[in-house]
Amino acid sequence: MISRAALLYLSQRHELKSFFTILPGFKQVTRRFIAGENIDDAIIAIRELNRAGITASFDHLGESTTSEAEAESDVREYLHVLERIEATGVDSNVSVKLTQLGLDIDEGYCLRNTRRIVEAAKRHDNFVRIDMEDSPKTDATLRIFKTLFKEFGNVGIVLQAYLYRTEADLNEILAMGARVRLCKGAYKEPETVAFPEKSEVDANFIKLMQKLLKSGIYHGIATHDERMVAATKDFAAREGISKDDFEFQMLYGVRRDLMLKLAGEGYRVRAYVPYGEYWYPYFMRRLAERPANVWFVLKNLWKG
Ligand code: FDA
């Protein structure tokens, strides 16, 4: 079976996108994880989630840019998304990656771009979640988040349980009264900054989840791991924390069964809904997380 490392390697070979796209049925298969190439496709997917009692977060796919034109285009895309959310009435907020908004160009420039989105979200009575990227970006991401939180309030951050520093960051952010999305962390990090063992990451995730739930602030617990989900449910029940006081978050197309089950049990569930033309690296990373998904792709290509 193809390995995780091979899939991660392929995810960085952007030129292969055109090769894969000409395979009959391939685009169809990507639709399991990606809502489509434009905002209207994402709205259709989100309407369906909403009907099943699941809220959403728009994610316009892209990776880091060093082009001001690309960063500007991403800002405009998000301003448009916020307008469309209001116009269509779908239940969704937005998630942004700061490297798409110019973090690799200049921190002040990125702050100004992100501010335009958070300010627009405020006007639309909506919320912006700032995704967390690899560890060289953590400090700048937190600085921009804190500045905008103090200015507007309607912005939250992602923290990664695999980083040693996260507990200290979490304490500081809780003291500010801000909302956190807790995840395990998706990047390849060195042992100097991140727990190398999965068991350590899981243990830290549970410890941090408990701190978040006890804080009295509304947070997102982002995982597809049934053990993390069970630990969260158990802790909430033991501590008398209501199902309305936090939400589970999962990626579009991953463990849809679990999302529906949790929503049916009365938990709040949000799906992170990626869309856009730049789907290739995101799609390959989802396959890399669970190489068994490659079977799903091959089976469907065969059918196509
Ligand atoms: P883990 O990887 O341990 O997987 C547990 C189980 O979940 C697997 O055994 C399998 O059953 C299932 N599963 C996981 N991935 C699957 C897949 N692709 N297909 C099918 N089943 C799968 N990271 C980051 O660094 N910065 C960020 O901003 C975000 N944002 C974010 C938002 C949301 C809503 C989610 C759910 C996740 C993120 N992440 C993230 C990614 C996160 O850090 C992590 O890499 C993935 O969620 C995988 O970790 P799990 O907790 O799901 O468990």
Boltz pocket constraint, residues with backbone or C-beta under 6 A from the ligand:
constraints:
  - pocket:
      binder: B
      contacts: [[A, 130], [A, 131], [A, 132], [A, 133], [A, 158], [A, 160], [A, 183], [A, 184], [A, 185], [A, 186], [A, 187], [A, 222], [A, 223], [A, 224], [A, 225], [A, 226], [A, 228], [A, 249], [A, 250], [A, 251], [A, 253], [A, 254], [A, 255], [A, 270], [A, 271], [A, 272], [A, 285], [A, 286], [A, 287], [A, 289], [A, 290], [A, 293]]
      max_distance: 6.0
